[in-house]
Amino acid sequence: MIQSNKALMLSLLGRYDEALANLNEAIKLQPEYPLLWANQGIVLARAGRYQDSLASCEKALELQANDESGHYGKACYFALQNDVDLAIENLQQAINLNPSRCRREAKLNPDFDSIRNHAKFQALLQG
């Protein structure tokens, strides 16, 4: 888990290759853990590798459909592409599964900056 958090921080610094290397190591150790795949999807989206990003998020959902991380990763993926409707739809699904964590993270996550002022996004955060 530490490698996964480190990877997300590295990606915010634009150090995508290093971030992905950390995630790949974590995935080798725990390949059935959906959060790792979702975080890989987020890092790939931040790096502009959108097709790979979506595949990683889908893998997270394939592993565990009722885990919020795959939906949250897809929300980040769509927000980074300024697709408000799909970002909000996926964030809503994530919030339905884990309201407190997803709302808390979405409030601070820079991936949502492009849609942060949208009324639907604001409504989701209010709950």
MOPAC internal coordinates of N, CA, C and O (Angstrom, degrees):
PM7 1SCF
backbone

  N    0.0000 0     0.00 0     0.00 0    0    0    0
  C    1.4484 1     0.00 0     0.00 0    1    0    0
  C    1.5223 1   111.16 1     0.00 0    2    1    0
  O    1.2310 1   120.16 1   143.60 1    3    2    1
  N    1.3119 1   117.31 1   -36.40 1    3    2    1
  C    1.4612 1   120.94 1   178.77 1    5    3    2
  C    1.5254 1   110.09 1   -60.32 1    6    5    3
  O    1.2310 1   120.45 1   138.68 1    7    6    5
  N    1.3328 1   116.75 1   -41.32 1    7    6    5
  C    1.4649 1   120.27 1   179.33 1    9    7    6
  C    1.5197 1   110.87 1   -62.22 1   10    9    7
  O    1.2310 1   120.44 1   143.08 1   11   10    9
  N    1.3207 1   116.76 1   -36.92 1   11   10    9
  C    1.4547 1   121.14 1  -179.51 1   13   11   10
  C    1.5274 1   111.05 1   -66.63 1   14   13   11
  O    1.2310 1   120.31 1   134.23 1   15   14   13
  N    1.3213 1   117.02 1   -45.77 1   15   14   13
  C    1.4670 1   120.73 1   177.88 1   17   15   14
  C    1.5225 1   111.03 1   -64.29 1   18   17   15
  O    1.2310 1   120.59 1   139.57 1   19   18   17
  N    1.3202 1   116.47 1   -40.43 1   19   18   17
  C    1.4555 1   120.73 1   177.59 1   21   19   18
  C    1.5223 1   110.52 1   -61.65 1   22   21   19
  O    1.2310 1   120.90 1   138.99 1   23   22   21
  N    1.3263 1   115.89 1   -41.01 1   23   22   21
  C    1.4648 1   120.63 1   179.60 1   25   23   22
  C    1.5227 1   111.52 1   -61.38 1   26   25   23
  O    1.2310 1   120.32 1   138.03 1   27   26   25
  N    1.3194 1   116.98 1   -41.97 1   27   26   25
  C    1.4640 1   119.48 1   178.82 1   29   27   26
  C    1.5249 1   111.13 1   -63.96 1   30   29   27
  O    1.2310 1   120.44 1   138.98 1   31   30   29
  N    1.3111 1   116.76 1   -41.02 1   31   30   29
  C    1.4730 1   120.33 1   177.74 1   33   31   30
  C    1.5337 1   111.14 1   -64.47 1   34   33   31
  O    1.2310 1   120.79 1   135.57 1   35   34   33
  N    1.3227 1   116.10 1   -44.43 1   35   34   33
  C    1.4682 1   119.68 1   178.55 1   37   35   34
  C    1.5256 1   111.27 1   -59.97 1   38   37   35
  O    1.2310 1   120.83 1   141.46 1   39   38   37
  N    1.3235 1   116.03 1   -38.54 1   39   38   37
  C    1.4661 1   118.92 1  -179.11 1   41   39   38
  C    1.5255 1   111.36 1   -66.91 1   42   41   39
  O    1.2310 1   120.08 1   147.03 1   43   42   41
  N    1.3180 1   117.46 1   -32.97 1   43   42   41
  C    1.4689 1   120.02 1   176.74 1   45   43   42
  C    1.5236 1   111.34 1   -66.94 1   46   45   43
  O    1.2310 1   121.04 1   157.06 1   47   46   45
  N    1.3221 1   115.63 1   -22.94 1   47   46   45
  C    1.4660 1   121.01 1   177.09 1   49   47   46
  C    1.5334 1   111.69 1   -89.81 1   50   49   47
  O    1.2310 1   120.52 1  -179.33 1   51   50   49
  N    1.3375 1   116.61 1     0.67 1   51   50   49
  C    1.4559 1   120.93 1   179.93 1   53   51   50
  C    1.5203 1   113.39 1    82.24 1   54   53   51
  O    1.2310 1   120.13 1  -167.49 1   55   54   53
  N    1.3069 1   117.35 1    12.51 1   55   54   53
  C    1.4667 1   122.07 1  -179.24 1   57   55   54
  C    1.5297 1   109.18 1   -96.70 1   58   57   55
  O    1.2310 1   121.54 1  -113.31 1   59   58   57
  N    1.3404 1   114.65 1    66.69 1   59   58   57
  C    1.4543 1   122.15 1  -171.02 1   61   59   58
  C    1.5258 1   113.39 1   -67.16 1   62   61   59
  O    1.2310 1   119.63 1   136.95 1   63   62   61
  N    1.3078 1   118.32 1   -43.05 1   63   62   61
  C    1.4632 1   120.19 1  -179.11 1   65   63   62
  C    1.5236 1   111.21 1   -61.95 1   66   65   63
  O    1.2310 1   120.66 1   136.71 1   67   66   65
  N    1.3107 1   116.35 1   -43.29 1   67   66   65
  C    1.4652 1   121.39 1   178.42 1   69   67   66
  C    1.5372 1   110.39 1   -65.44 1   70   69   67
  O    1.2310 1   120.89 1   139.76 1   71   70   69
  N    1.3203 1   115.91 1   -40.24 1   71   70   69
  C    1.4637 1   120.69 1   178.77 1   73   71   70
  C    1.5251 1   110.65 1   -62.94 1   74   73   71
  O    1.2310 1   120.77 1   134.50 1   75   74   73
  N    1.3166 1   116.12 1   -45.50 1   75   74   73
  C    1.4641 1   119.99 1  -179.40 1   77   75   74
  C    1.5250 1   111.41 1   -66.93 1   78   77   75
  O    1.2310 1   120.07 1   144.76 1   79   78   77
  N    1.3169 1   117.47 1   -35.24 1   79   78   77
  C    1.4683 1   120.40 1   176.83 1   81   79   78
  C    1.5308 1   110.09 1   -61.80 1   82   81   79
  O    1.2310 1   120.46 1   137.29 1   83   82   81
  N    1.3297 1   116.73 1   -42.71 1   83   82   81
  C    1.4704 1   120.89 1   177.41 1   85   83   82
  C    1.5284 1   110.95 1   -62.25 1   86   85   83
  O    1.2310 1   120.62 1   136.37 1   87   86   85
  N    1.3086 1   116.41 1   -43.63 1   87   86   85
  C    1.4641 1   119.34 1   179.98 1   89   87   86
  C    1.5202 1   111.85 1   -67.68 1   90   89   87
  O    1.2310 1   120.34 1   140.85 1   91   90   89
  N    1.3125 1   116.95 1   -39.15 1   91   90   89
  C    1.4672 1   119.78 1   178.66 1   93   91   90
  C    1.5208 1   110.96 1   -61.22 1   94   93   91
  O    1.2310 1   120.43 1   141.45 1   95   94   93
  N    1.3263 1   116.77 1   -38.55 1   95   94   93
  C    1.4731 1   120.20 1   176.79 1   97   95   94
  C    1.5237 1   110.58 1   -64.64 1   98   97   95
  O    1.2310 1   120.67 1   136.38 1   99   98   97
  N    1.3066 1   116.32 1   -43.62 1   99   98   97
  C    1.4640 1   120.42 1   179.85 1  101   99   98
  C    1.5318 1   110.75 1   -64.42 1  102  101   99
  O    1.2310 1   120.44 1   139.33 1  103  102  101
  N    1.3226 1   116.76 1   -40.67 1  103  102  101
  C    1.4666 1   120.65 1   179.80 1  105  103  102
  C    1.5261 1   110.88 1   -66.25 1  106  105  103
  O    1.2310 1   120.10 1   144.85 1  107  106  105
  N    1.3199 1   117.41 1   -35.15 1  107  106  105
  C    1.4745 1   119.69 1   176.28 1  109  107  106
  C    1.5230 1   110.86 1   -60.97 1  110  109  107
  O    1.2310 1   120.53 1   143.34 1  111  110  109
  N    1.3294 1   116.59 1   -36.66 1  111  110  109
  C    1.4645 1   121.56 1  -179.19 1  113  111  110
  C    1.5285 1   112.62 1   -78.20 1  114  113  111
  O    1.2310 1   120.53 1   145.84 1  115  114  113
  N    1.3297 1   116.58 1   -34.16 1  115  114  113
  C    1.4679 1   121.14 1  -176.81 1  117  115  114
  C    1.5352 1   110.00 1  -138.14 1  118  117  115
  O    1.2310 1   120.08 1  -109.90 1  119  118  117
  N    1.3286 1   117.46 1    70.10 1  119  118  117
  C    1.4698 1   120.08 1  -174.77 1  121  119  118
  C    1.5249 1   114.73 1   -67.54 1  122  121  119
  O    1.2310 1   119.83 1   165.30 1  123  122  121
  N    1.3068 1   117.92 1   -14.70 1  123  122  121
  C    1.4657 1   121.07 1  -178.35 1  125  123  122
  C    1.5312 1   112.69 1   -98.98 1  126  125  123
  O    1.2310 1   120.07 1  -169.73 1  127  126  125
  N    1.3279 1   117.47 1    10.27 1  127  126  125
  C    1.4615 1   122.19 1  -176.88 1  129  127  126
  C    1.5293 1   109.27 1   -94.54 1  130  129  127
  O    1.2310 1   119.59 1   -72.87 1  131  130  129
  N    1.3419 1   118.39 1   107.13 1  131  130  129
  C    1.4646 1   120.70 1  -173.57 1  133  131  130
  C    1.5291 1   114.97 1   -60.10 1  134  133  131
  O    1.2310 1   119.97 1   146.93 1  135  134  133
  N    1.3259 1   117.67 1   -33.07 1  135  134  133
  C    1.4672 1   119.57 1  -178.80 1  137  135  134
  C    1.5291 1   111.53 1   -59.30 1  138  137  135
  O    1.2310 1   120.16 1   142.97 1  139  138  137
  N    1.3193 1   117.30 1   -37.03 1  139  138  137
  C    1.4682 1   120.26 1  -179.97 1  141  139  138
  C    1.5272 1   110.96 1   -64.40 1  142  141  139
  O    1.2310 1   120.70 1   137.98 1  143  142  141
  N    1.3166 1   116.26 1   -42.02 1  143  142  141
  C    1.4683 1   120.35 1   178.91 1  145  143  142
  C    1.5292 1   110.74 1   -67.10 1  146  145  143
  O    1.2310 1   120.64 1   139.41 1  147  146  145
  N    1.3299 1   116.37 1   -40.59 1  147  146  145
  C    1.4642 1   119.81 1   178.84 1  149  147  146
  C    1.5309 1   110.60 1   -64.41 1  150  149  147
  O    1.2310 1   120.65 1   137.41 1  151  150  149
  N    1.3301 1   116.36 1   -42.59 1  151  150  149
  C    1.4661 1   119.38 1   178.29 1  153  151  150
  C    1.5210 1   111.18 1   -65.28 1  154  153  151
  O    1.2310 1   120.35 1   144.51 1  155  154  153
  N    1.3226 1   116.93 1   -35.49 1  155  154  153
  C    1.4663 1   119.58 1   174.86 1  157  155  154
  C    1.5330 1   109.06 1   -61.88 1  158  157  155
  O    1.2310 1   120.66 1   139.09 1  159  158  157
  N    1.3244 1   116.34 1   -40.91 1  159  158  157
  C    1.4596 1   120.13 1   177.57 1  161  159  158
  C    1.5141 1   112.47 1   -61.37 1  162  161  159
  O    1.2310 1   120.51 1   139.49 1  163  162  161
  N    1.3219 1   116.64 1   -40.51 1  163  162  161
  C    1.4643 1   120.75 1   178.58 1  165  163  162
  C    1.5260 1   110.71 1   -64.52 1  166  165  163
  O    1.2310 1   120.43 1   134.66 1  167  166  165
  N    1.3232 1   116.79 1   -45.34 1  167  166  165
  C    1.4703 1   120.43 1   179.68 1  169  167  166
  C    1.5270 1   110.19 1   -62.59 1  170  169  167
  O    1.2310 1   120.45 1   136.35 1  171  170  169
  N    1.3265 1   116.74 1   -43.65 1  171  170  169
  C    1.4680 1   120.20 1   179.31 1  173  171  170
  C    1.5265 1   111.18 1   -62.74 1  174  173  171
  O    1.2310 1   119.99 1   141.40 1  175  174  173
  N    1.3359 1   117.63 1   -38.60 1  175  174  173
  C    1.4659 1   120.54 1   177.57 1  177  175  174
  C    1.5250 1   110.33 1   -64.94 1  178  177  175
  O    1.2310 1   120.80 1   137.53 1  179  178  177
  N    1.3230 1   116.07 1   -42.47 1  179  178  177
  C    1.4685 1   119.24 1   178.30 1  181  179  178
  C    1.5192 1   111.42 1   -62.30 1  182  181  179
  O    1.2310 1   120.79 1   150.42 1  183  182  181
  N    1.3282 1   116.09 1   -29.58 1  183  182  181
  C    1.4705 1   121.28 1   179.00 1  185  183  182
  C    1.5289 1   111.98 1   -83.80 1  186  185  183
  O    1.2310 1   120.53 1   177.68 1  187  186  185
  N    1.3391 1   116.60 1    -2.32 1  187  186  185
  C    1.4545 1   120.42 1   179.60 1  189  187  186
  C    1.5209 1   113.79 1    83.26 1  190  189  187
  O    1.2310 1   120.13 1  -168.85 1  191  190  189
  N    1.3118 1   117.36 1    11.15 1  191  190  189
  C    1.4639 1   122.15 1  -179.89 1  193  191  190
  C    1.5313 1   108.47 1   -96.68 1  194  193  191
  O    1.2310 1   121.75 1  -109.39 1  195  194  193
  N    1.3331 1   114.25 1    70.61 1  195  194  193
  C    1.4543 1   120.88 1  -168.43 1  197  195  194
  C    1.5310 1   114.37 1   -65.96 1  198  197  195
  O    1.2310 1   119.58 1   139.35 1  199  198  197
  N    1.3086 1   118.41 1   -40.65 1  199  198  197
  C    1.4625 1   119.90 1  -179.32 1  201  199  198
  C    1.5351 1   110.88 1   -63.40 1  202  201  199
  O    1.2310 1   120.86 1   135.25 1  203  202  201
  N    1.3328 1   115.96 1   -44.75 1  203  202  201
  C    1.4678 1   120.38 1   177.31 1  205  203  202
  C    1.5242 1   110.79 1   -65.03 1  206  205  203
  O    1.2310 1   120.89 1   143.35 1  207  206  205
  N    1.3107 1   115.90 1   -36.65 1  207  206  205
  C    1.4565 1   121.45 1   179.79 1  209  207  206
  C    1.5269 1   111.03 1   -60.10 1  210  209  207
  O    1.2310 1   120.96 1   129.88 1  211  210  209
  N    1.3044 1   115.76 1   -50.12 1  211  210  209
  C    1.4579 1   120.23 1  -178.39 1  213  211  210
  C    1.5294 1   110.58 1   -62.25 1  214  213  211
  O    1.2310 1   120.10 1   141.44 1  215  214  213
  N    1.3234 1   117.41 1   -38.56 1  215  214  213
  C    1.4709 1   121.02 1   178.84 1  217  215  214
  C    1.5256 1   110.90 1   -62.53 1  218  217  215
  O    1.2310 1   119.96 1   140.10 1  219  218  217
  N    1.3286 1   117.68 1   -39.90 1  219  218  217
  C    1.4701 1   120.94 1   178.62 1  221  219  218
  C    1.5245 1   111.48 1   -66.26 1  222  221  219
  O    1.2310 1   120.63 1   138.40 1  223  222  221
  N    1.3217 1   116.39 1   -41.60 1  223  222  221
  C    1.4694 1   119.84 1   178.34 1  225  223  222
  C    1.5230 1   110.75 1   -65.24 1  226  225  223
  O    1.2310 1   120.69 1   140.20 1  227  226  225
  N    1.3154 1   116.29 1   -39.80 1  227  226  225
  C    1.4704 1   120.17 1   177.97 1  229  227  226
  C    1.5319 1   110.38 1   -65.17 1  230  229  227
  O    1.2310 1   120.06 1   144.49 1  231  230  229
  N    1.3254 1   117.49 1   -35.51 1  231  230  229
  C    1.4624 1   121.03 1   176.55 1  233  231  230
  C    1.5265 1   110.05 1   -62.67 1  234  233  231
  O    1.2310 1   120.42 1   138.66 1  235  234  233
  N    1.3158 1   116.81 1   -41.34 1  235  234  233
  C    1.4663 1   120.67 1   177.59 1  237  235  234
  C    1.5259 1   110.29 1   -59.65 1  238  237  235
  O    1.2310 1   120.35 1   136.58 1  239  238  237
  N    1.3203 1   116.93 1   -43.42 1  239  238  237
  C    1.4637 1   120.77 1   179.86 1  241  239  238
  C    1.5234 1   111.66 1   -69.72 1  242  241  239
  O    1.2310 1   120.72 1   145.53 1  243  242  241
  N    1.3198 1   116.22 1   -34.47 1  243  242  241
  C    1.4657 1   120.74 1   176.92 1  245  243  242
  C    1.5315 1   110.68 1   -63.26 1  246  245  243
  O    1.2310 1   120.88 1   140.20 1  247  246  245
  N    1.3210 1   115.93 1   -39.80 1  247  246  245
  C    1.4605 1   120.55 1  -179.71 1  249  247  246
  C    1.5261 1   111.72 1   -68.17 1  250  249  247
  O    1.2310 1   120.84 1   140.84 1  251  250  249
  N    1.3319 1   116.01 1   -39.16 1  251  250  249
  C    1.4683 1   119.39 1  -177.89 1  253  251  250
  C    1.5309 1   108.93 1  -157.97 1  254  253  251
  O    1.2310 1   121.14 1   -83.21 1  255  254  253
  N    1.3101 1   115.42 1    96.79 1  255  254  253
  C    1.4659 1   121.45 1  -175.03 1  257  255  254
  C    1.5251 1   113.19 1   -63.87 1  258  257  255
  O    1.2310 1   120.23 1   153.38 1  259  258  257
  N    1.3229 1   117.16 1   -26.62 1  259  258  257
  C    1.4702 1   119.09 1  -178.13 1  261  259  258
  C    1.5221 1   112.90 1   -96.51 1  262  261  259
  O    1.2310 1   120.45 1  -162.01 1  263  262  261
  N    1.3272 1   116.74 1    17.99 1  263  262  261
  C    1.4639 1   121.97 1   173.23 1  265  263  262
  C    1.5211 1   107.53 1   -98.17 1  266  265  263
  O    1.2310 1   120.71 1   -48.46 1  267  266  265
  N    1.3095 1   116.25 1   131.54 1  267  266  265
  C    1.4681 1   120.45 1  -174.69 1  269  267  266
  C    1.5243 1   114.38 1   -68.36 1  270  269  267
  O    1.2310 1   119.79 1   159.73 1  271  270  269
  N    1.3138 1   118.00 1   -20.27 1  271  270  269
  C    1.4665 1   120.24 1  -170.60 1  273  271  270
  C    1.5233 1   113.47 1   -62.62 1  274  273  271
  O    1.2310 1   119.41 1   142.19 1  275  274  273
  N    1.3085 1   118.73 1   -37.81 1  275  274  273
  C    1.4672 1   120.69 1   178.85 1  277  275  274
  C    1.5161 1   111.83 1   -64.53 1  278  277  275
  O    1.2310 1   120.68 1   137.49 1  279  278  277
  N    1.3280 1   116.31 1   -42.51 1  279  278  277
  C    1.4691 1   120.69 1   177.86 1  281  279  278
  C    1.5287 1   110.63 1   -67.59 1  282  281  279
  O    1.2310 1   120.74 1   140.25 1  283  282  281
  N    1.3289 1   116.20 1   -39.75 1  283  282  281
  C    1.4665 1   120.03 1   179.10 1  285  283  282
  C    1.5327 1   109.98 1   -64.45 1  286  285  283
  O    1.2310 1   120.60 1   137.13 1  287  286  285
  N    1.3286 1   116.45 1   -42.87 1  287  286  285
  C    1.4693 1   120.31 1   177.32 1  289  287  286
  C    1.5179 1   111.60 1   -59.79 1  290  289  287
  O    1.2310 1   120.65 1   137.95 1  291  290  289
  N    1.3347 1   116.36 1   -42.05 1  291  290  289
  C    1.4612 1   119.85 1   178.09 1  293  291  290
  C    1.5246 1   110.95 1   -66.34 1  294  293  291
  O    1.2310 1   120.17 1   144.68 1  295  294  293
  N    1.3201 1   117.27 1   -35.32 1  295  294  293
  C    1.4651 1   120.27 1   176.93 1  297  295  294
  C    1.5340 1   110.12 1   -61.48 1  298  297  295
  O    1.2310 1   120.88 1   136.85 1  299  298  297
  N    1.3246 1   115.93 1   -43.15 1  299  298  297
  C    1.4690 1   119.95 1   177.10 1  301  299  298
  C    1.5266 1   110.56 1   -62.99 1  302  301  299
  O    1.2310 1   120.99 1   134.71 1  303  302  301
  N    1.3175 1   115.71 1   -45.29 1  303  302  301
  C    1.4632 1   122.56 1   179.00 1  305  303  302
  C    1.5309 1   110.57 1   -53.74 1  306  305  303
  O    1.2310 1   120.47 1   129.57 1  307  306  305
  N    1.3350 1   116.71 1   -50.43 1  307  306  305
  C    1.4570 1   119.95 1  -178.09 1  309  307  306
  C    1.5299 1   111.85 1   -71.32 1  310  309  307
  O    1.2310 1   119.93 1   143.27 1  311  310  309
  N    1.3257 1   117.74 1   -36.73 1  311  310  309
  C    1.4667 1   119.94 1   178.85 1  313  311  310
  C    1.5211 1   111.10 1   -63.30 1  314  313  311
  O    1.2310 1   120.41 1   140.63 1  315  314  313
  N    1.3225 1   116.82 1   -39.37 1  315  314  313
  C    1.4689 1   120.31 1   179.27 1  317  315  314
  C    1.5257 1   112.10 1   -66.21 1  318  317  315
  O    1.2310 1   120.63 1   162.80 1  319  318  317
  N    1.3146 1   116.39 1   -17.20 1  319  318  317
  C    1.4670 1   120.86 1   176.27 1  321  319  318
  C    1.5261 1   111.72 1  -103.52 1  322  321  319
  O    1.2310 1   120.73 1  -170.33 1  323  322  321
  N    1.3346 1   116.21 1     9.67 1  323  322  321
  C    1.4668 1   123.24 1   179.12 1  325  323  322
  C    1.5223 1   113.58 1    61.12 1  326  325  323
  O    1.2310 1   120.32 1  -150.49 1  327  326  325
  N    1.3200 1   116.99 1    29.51 1  327  326  325
  C    1.4558 1   121.71 1   175.42 1  329  327  326
  C    1.5339 1   107.17 1   -94.82 1  330  329  327
  O    1.2310 1   121.30 1   -92.94 1  331  330  329
  N    1.3174 1   115.11 1    87.06 1  331  330  329
  C    1.4543 1   122.31 1  -172.44 1  333  331  330
  C    1.5227 1   111.85 1   -58.68 1  334  333  331
  O    1.2310 1   120.23 1   131.11 1  335  334  333
  N    1.3240 1   117.17 1   -48.89 1  335  334  333
  C    1.4591 1   120.47 1  -174.45 1  337  335  334
  C    1.5238 1   112.42 1   -60.98 1  338  337  335
  O    1.2310 1   120.24 1   132.52 1  339  338  337
  N    1.3359 1   117.15 1   -47.48 1  339  338  337
  C    1.4644 1   119.68 1  -179.15 1  341  339  338
  C    1.5271 1   112.02 1   -72.44 1  342  341  339
  O    1.2310 1   120.22 1   148.11 1  343  342  341
  N    1.3131 1   117.19 1   -31.89 1  343  342  341
  C    1.4657 1   119.97 1   175.79 1  345  343  342
  C    1.5277 1   109.60 1   -63.58 1  346  345  343
  O    1.2310 1   120.44 1   133.31 1  347  346  345
  N    1.3136 1   116.76 1   -46.69 1  347  346  345
  C    1.4576 1   121.30 1  -178.94 1  349  347  346
  C    1.5249 1   110.90 1   -67.76 1  350  349  347
  O    1.2310 1   120.20 1   139.34 1  351  350  349
  N    1.3214 1   117.23 1   -40.66 1  351  350  349
  C    1.4689 1   120.48 1   178.40 1  353  351  350
  C    1.5278 1   111.05 1   -58.92 1  354  353  351
  O    1.2310 1   120.44 1   134.16 1  355  354  353
  N    1.3253 1   116.77 1   -45.84 1  355  354  353
  C    1.4637 1   120.16 1  -179.18 1  357  355  354
  C    1.5193 1   112.04 1   -72.27 1  358  357  355
  O    1.2310 1   120.24 1   143.08 1  359  358  357
  N    1.3207 1   117.15 1   -36.92 1  359  358  357
  C    1.4571 1   119.44 1   176.35 1  361  359  358
  C    1.5293 1   109.94 1   -64.45 1  362  361  359
  O    1.2310 1   120.03 1   141.64 1  363  362  361
  N    1.3232 1   117.55 1   -38.36 1  363  362  361
  C    1.4674 1   120.60 1   177.36 1  365  363  362
  C    1.5283 1   110.29 1   -60.52 1  366  365  363
  O    1.2310 1   120.29 1   137.60 1  367  366  365
  N    1.3269 1   117.06 1   -42.40 1  367  366  365
  C    1.4663 1   120.54 1   178.62 1  369  367  366
  C    1.5258 1   110.70 1   -62.81 1  370  369  367
  O    1.2310 1   120.61 1   138.68 1  371  370  369
  N    1.3230 1   116.43 1   -41.32 1  371  370  369
  C    1.4669 1   120.14 1   178.21 1  373  371  370
  C    1.5290 1   110.78 1   -64.29 1  374  373  371
  O    1.2310 1   120.66 1   135.67 1  375  374  373
  N    1.3164 1   116.35 1   -44.33 1  375  374  373
  C    1.4646 1   121.42 1  -179.77 1  377  375  374
  C    1.5269 1   110.72 1   -63.77 1  378  377  375
  O    1.2310 1   120.27 1   143.10 1  379  378  377
  N    1.3147 1   117.08 1   -36.90 1  379  378  377
  C    1.4655 1   120.20 1   177.49 1  381  379  378
  C    1.5286 1   111.12 1   -59.54 1  382  381  379
  O    1.2310 1   120.36 1   147.46 1  383  382  381
  N    1.3382 1   116.92 1   -32.54 1  383  382  381
  C    1.4640 1   121.50 1  -177.39 1  385  383  382
  C    1.5247 1   113.00 1   -87.40 1  386  385  383
  O    1.2310 1   120.09 1   147.12 1  387  386  385
  N    1.3354 1   117.43 1   -32.88 1  387  386  385
  C    1.4578 1   120.92 1  -179.13 1  389  387  386
  C    1.5358 1   108.52 1  -151.19 1  390  389  387
  O    1.2310 1   120.31 1  -100.30 1  391  390  389
  N    1.3182 1   117.01 1    79.70 1  391  390  389
  C    1.4677 1   121.00 1  -172.60 1  393  391  390
  C    1.5234 1   114.96 1   -58.33 1  394  393  391
  O    1.2310 1   119.83 1   129.70 1  395  394  393
  N    1.3120 1   117.93 1   -50.30 1  395  394  393
  C    1.4694 1   118.63 1  -172.77 1  397  395  394
  C    1.5211 1   111.55 1   -66.17 1  398  397  395
  O    1.2310 1   119.79 1   133.46 1  399  398  397
  N    1.3190 1   118.00 1   -46.54 1  399  398  397
  C    1.4726 1   120.66 1  -178.69 1  401  399  398
  C    1.5284 1   111.36 1   -63.88 1  402  401  399
  O    1.2310 1   120.40 1   132.77 1  403  402  401
  N    1.3173 1   116.85 1   -47.23 1  403  402  401
  C    1.4610 1   119.84 1  -175.05 1  405  403  402
  C    1.5195 1   112.54 1   -68.57 1  406  405  403
  O    1.2310 1   120.29 1   140.80 1  407  406  405
  N    1.3158 1   117.05 1   -39.20 1  407  406  405
  C    1.4695 1   119.17 1   176.85 1  409  407  406
  C    1.5294 1   110.57 1   -65.70 1  410  409  407
  O    1.2310 1   120.77 1   136.12 1  411  410  409
  N    1.3233 1   116.13 1   -43.88 1  411  410  409
  C    1.4675 1   120.53 1  -179.73 1  413  411  410
  C    1.5390 1   110.27 1   -59.95 1  414  413  411
  O    1.2310 1   120.44 1   132.35 1  415  414  413
  N    1.3153 1   116.77 1   -47.65 1  415  414  413
  C    1.4608 1   120.35 1  -178.01 1  417  415  414
  C    1.5236 1   111.96 1   -68.18 1  418  417  415
  O    1.2310 1   120.36 1   139.56 1  419  418  417
  N    1.3294 1   116.92 1   -40.44 1  419  418  417
  C    1.4681 1   119.94 1  -178.48 1  421  419  418
  C    1.5227 1   112.05 1   -64.41 1  422  421  419
  O    1.2310 1   120.40 1   148.45 1  423  422  421
  N    1.3363 1   116.84 1   -31.55 1  423  422  421
  C    1.4662 1   120.16 1   179.52 1  425  423  422
  C    1.5239 1   111.70 1   -62.38 1  426  425  423
  O    1.2310 1   120.45 1   149.45 1  427  426  425
  N    1.3340 1   116.74 1   -30.55 1  427  426  425
  C    1.4643 1   120.72 1  -174.53 1  429  427  426
  C    1.5197 1   114.34 1  -107.35 1  430  429  427
  O    1.2310 1   119.97 1   163.85 1  431  430  429
  N    1.3106 1   117.66 1   -16.15 1  431  430  429
  C    1.4620 1   121.73 1  -173.03 1  433  431  430
  C    1.5330 1   111.34 1   -71.11 1  434  433  431
  O    1.2310 1   119.81 1   -60.33 1  435  434  433
  N    1.3290 1   117.96 1   119.67 1  435  434  433
  C    1.4661 1   120.37 1  -179.35 1  437  435  434
  C    1.5307 1   113.42 1   -67.26 1  438  437  435
  O    1.2310 1   119.96 1   165.88 1  439  438  437
  N    1.3191 1   117.69 1   -14.12 1  439  438  437
  C    1.4667 1   119.61 1   177.25 1  441  439  438
  C    1.5282 1   111.30 1   -61.37 1  442  441  439
  O    1.2310 1   120.43 1   155.34 1  443  442  441
  N    1.3256 1   116.78 1   -24.66 1  443  442  441
  C    1.4606 1   121.12 1  -178.52 1  445  443  442
  C    1.5264 1   113.33 1   -94.46 1  446  445  443
  O    1.2310 1   119.79 1  -173.68 1  447  446  445
  N    1.3125 1   118.01 1     6.32 1  447  446  445
  C    1.4645 1   120.25 1  -176.61 1  449  447  446
  C    1.5265 1   112.80 1   -57.31 1  450  449  447
  O    1.2310 1   120.20 1   144.10 1  451  450  449
  N    1.3303 1   117.23 1   -35.90 1  451  450  449
  C    1.4711 1   119.88 1  -177.00 1  453  451  450
  C    1.5304 1   112.64 1   -70.90 1  454  453  451
  O    1.2310 1   119.94 1   160.90 1  455  454  453
  N    1.3414 1   117.71 1   -19.10 1  455  454  453
  C    1.4631 1   120.22 1  -179.62 1  457  455  454
  C    1.5318 1   112.21 1  -118.73 1  458  457  455
  O    1.2310 1   120.66 1  -175.94 1  459  458  457
  N    1.3117 1   116.34 1     4.06 1  459  458  457
  C    1.4703 1   122.03 1  -173.24 1  461  459  458
  C    1.5291 1   113.69 1   -55.12 1  462  461  459
  O    1.2310 1   119.82 1   143.63 1  463  462  461
  N    1.3161 1   117.96 1   -36.37 1  463  462  461
  C    1.4636 1   120.99 1  -176.62 1  465  463  462
  C    1.5250 1   113.36 1   -89.17 1  466  465  463
  O    1.2310 1   120.25 1   179.43 1  467  466  465
  N    1.3046 1   117.13 1    -0.57 1  467  466  465
  C    1.4656 1   120.94 1   179.14 1  469  467  466
  C    1.5340 1   109.42 1   -68.35 1  470  469  467
  O    1.2310 1   120.49 1   -43.10 1  471  470  469
  N    1.3019 1   116.67 1   136.90 1  471  470  469
  C    1.4730 1   121.05 1  -175.70 1  473  471  470
  C    1.5256 1   112.39 1   -59.58 1  474  473  471
  O    1.2310 1   119.83 1   140.77 1  475  474  473
  N    1.3248 1   117.92 1   -39.23 1  475  474  473
  C    1.4724 1   120.10 1  -179.98 1  477  475  474
  C    1.5307 1   111.26 1   -66.59 1  478  477  475
  O    1.2310 1   120.58 1   142.05 1  479  478  477
  N    1.3280 1   116.49 1   -37.95 1  479  478  477
  C    1.4639 1   120.03 1   177.47 1  481  479  478
  C    1.5211 1   109.95 1   -64.44 1  482  481  479
  O    1.2310 1   120.83 1   133.97 1  483  482  481
  N    1.3202 1   116.03 1   -46.03 1  483  482  481
  C    1.4664 1   120.88 1   179.09 1  485  483  482
  C    1.5369 1   111.12 1   -60.42 1  486  485  483
  O    1.2310 1   120.41 1   140.71 1  487  486  485
  N    1.3176 1   116.83 1   -39.29 1  487  486  485
  C    1.4632 1   120.49 1   179.18 1  489  487  486
  C    1.5283 1   111.33 1   -64.69 1  490  489  487
  O    1.2310 1   120.32 1   141.26 1  491  490  489
  N    1.3272 1   116.99 1   -38.74 1  491  490  489
  C    1.4688 1   120.68 1   177.64 1  493  491  490
  C    1.5289 1   111.89 1   -62.18 1  494  493  491
  O    1.2310 1   120.69 1   140.64 1  495  494  493
  N    1.3114 1   116.28 1   -39.36 1  495  494  493
  C    1.4512 1   120.25 1  -178.16 1  497  495  494
  C    1.5246 1   111.49 1   -71.16 1  498  497  495
  O    1.2310 1   120.26 1   153.22 1  499  498  497
  N    1.3023 1   117.11 1   -26.78 1  499  498  497
  C    1.4663 1   120.48 1  -179.70 1  501  499  498
  C    1.5117 1   111.99 1   -76.72 1  502  501  499
  O    1.2310 1   120.71 1   145.19 1  503  502  501
  N    1.3273 1   116.25 1   -34.81 1  503  502  501
  C    1.4591 1   120.81 1   178.88 1  505  503  502
  C    1.4772 1   110.75 1    69.99 1  506  505  503
  O    1.2310 1   120.10 1   180.00 1  507  506  505

